[in-house]
Amino acid sequence: MRIAIVGAGALGLYYGALLQRSGEDVHFLLRRDYDAITTQGLRVFSVNGDFTLPHVHGYRDPAEIGTVDLVLVGLKTFANGSFSELIGPLAGDSTQILTLQNGLGNEEALAELFGEQRIIGGVAFLCSNRGEPGEVHHLGEGRIVLGEYRLCDRERVEHLAAVFSKTGVDCRVTDDLKRSRWEKLVWNIPFNGLCALLQQPVNILLAHDACRKLVREIMLEVIAGANAQGLTRPIAEGYADTMLKFTDDMGEYKPSMQIDREEGRQMEIAAILRAPLAYGRQQGIDMPRVEMLATLLEQVTR
Amino acid sequence: MRIAIVGAGALGLYYGALLQRSGEDVHFLLRRDYDAITTQGLRVFSVNGDFTLPHVHGYRDPAEIGTVDLVLVGLKTFANGSFSELIGPLAGDSTQILTLQNGLGNEEALAELFGEQRIIGGVAFLCSNRGEPGEVHHLGEGRIVLGEYRLCDRERVEHLAAVFSKTGVDCRVTDDLKRSRWEKLVWNIPFNGLCALLQQPVNILLAHDACRKLVREIMLEVIAGANAQGLTRPIAEGYADTMLKFTDDMGEYKPSMQIDREEGRQMEIAAILRAPLAYGRQQGIDMPRVEMLATLLEQVTR
């Protein structure tokens, strides 16, 4: 499968490397890592075992890649304004576009530009960080849930899941992409938001009862917002406790938004917090703590 | 009137200076400012006109002061554990104790130690900051509302109000001290809390719609908490808008809790946020945003 990775950060580099290692024909659109990767290759430090890809196809311009079978989109959501410029040259008649980005609204934006029938959404439960140029660090997890934006060709998505499974990634297909997106938000909203605001990793938050309670309350607000969206089946409140326990095992993990703030990058407040708030409000669900968190995050970057 | 100032910070120094200037016999218990004030006096930089008191009675030990007619308590509330040690030596049979401290729970703690009949509460609406040792900066406002902790001798409080009025301070007496305390909390909770958390002065908060809305929502939670406390008359929701407009005129003002955080001091989270939350909860009122703010403030000092 001829694959282009657009948005080759911690997520794009990691999955792109796995896909190349398992035999796919992978082409990375690069910026910061261009020189390092095209001269020295890509090094993956992974809890599943380190490996190096000495020869990697790296590009600065999507036109040099040309059309592909699959575009894997790992861009930060605040770069969604560049979809047309970055993905347009890659999209032929049968190109599928898979977004593994955070938050809500990405499939919609891609569908608007490239047609809804070719859009596949994926929710990646991945702990990874960028390292030095040419390096990516995989700290844990990695499973992917894939789903079509508009259900039309289940077989196509099953095939794509098989491609990911072949790399060793736990990949399953859902008929309710929206539910999977909201499930991830149950984790992403409190931990990305609070860790970025307080500049503390997840274990510091969870070590203090009042803060752990706040995380849980935020999760319950997100679950209420999710369950108002007409999901195939509701997310149980117990999912919050499952996520808390799951996070207890992560140690000193810094979510991406915390790292974005530390490194002076923009934070994905719009996709991860404001979009879910708007979807909730459309269904009459207020999420006061989520809204307060969004407002505080916006305010610290003033 | 023989008066001891215990807790000679921005508030204690300012009112103590006004009382001495108007002819009262004022004795300051000092720590940081002891050397500066006992050798060079006390300088007041005030929007109402600067003045200097060249000779000020300063002490390091309350036993040197002996008993007084009035103890004015301006301590940070996290120092309330020192009430006995600091105020005990000053309290004779007829000594009145006036607390102008922030938040809730101070009269209760003083009453427990010294008897409820001698406790007077005061709510000071004052914008002031400490400057260099021996200096205090009065940036605006300054009015005081006085009330007895347990109503028993209105005349005594009227007399005290007259003493303050003689200094030029707008001072009135209330029969509902609790209501005045909560009125001040309507301002104190959002502005002290958010400015300290975000490390931004009030004008930066109010310049952005989402944050201004958050301030107002927090105010409405506090008003709901207040109105569950059996006040003589409820605080109207419009009070929130009055306070917002009032704060618009303050410019780049930093509330005391923000300065405490900047200077690495403890913050008055217990008295200003946690105590009102507990009083609200006793009456079945949840204040989710106030609770989130308290939790975030506690967490940033971990």
Interface residues (C-beta under 8 A of the other chain):
Chain A: L194 L197 L198 Q200 I204 L205 H208 A210 C211 K213 L214 E217 P288 R289 E291 M292 L293 A294 T295 L296 E298 Q299 V300 R302
Chain B: L194 L197 L198 Q200 I204 L205 H208 A210 C211 K213 L214 E217 P288 R289 E291 M292 L293 A294 T295 L296 E298 Q299 V300 R302
